[in-house]
Amino acid sequence: MTGPRGLFVAFEGGDGVGKTTQQALLAEHLRARGRDVVVTREPGDSRIGPQVRAIVLDGGDLDSRAEALLFAADRADHVAHVIRPALERGAVVLVDRYVDSSIAYQGEGRGLGREQIDAISRFATQGLLPDLTVVLDLDEAARAERVRRQGYVDRIEREPDHLHERVRRAFLDLAAAAPERYLVVDAARPAAEIAADIVVAVEKMVRT
């Protein structure tokens, strides 16, 4: 749940699908209309985020359970000190990755179980869910090619293609299970077209 005027939007999907681009375009649109907008990401923007990011994305071998718990710790601090205070003052919070990323990557991709990761995430967030989750979906071969062109490949991205395909399927399954809270968009389309669809979905929520 958000505050009386706040709105919480999460952007999900694999690396390279355009989450950061769409987050920035939506922020620009909302700020032009006078909204207080907080742009943030996981991991990275909590007080412990830089350290967590360095360990889970840039470090060496890491036990899968340790990885999941580090993401949960980062998320707990992020919600407590960034997301919830912003929502309580009525801001629009746009987050690049949230609970669904943990369910998809650690629960499904790492094989730890979606239910277990969901439970850990709910504990970390005290049950705070986005009002809208935008899933940017892209064929795995196209997504991997985008990442290769970008030049930076982190620890998780180095995992085999079949893990990333399981992750993609998990995002789509989560969206299908709660369509009222999700917008799934074809990330192969031009960025401006995708942004227009997201604006329509968000403006409906702002007006209600």
ABEGO torsion letter per residue (X at the ends): XBBAABBBBBBBEBBGAGAAAAAAAAAAAAAAAGBBBBBBBOBGABAAAAAAAAAAAABBBBBAAAAAAAAAAAAAAAAAAAAAAAAAAGBBBBBBEBAAAAAAAAAAAAGAEAAAAAAAAAAAAGGBBBABBBBBBBBAAAAAAAAAAAGBBBAAAABBAAAAAAAAAAAAAAAAABAAABBBBBAABBAAAAAAAAAAAAAAAAAX
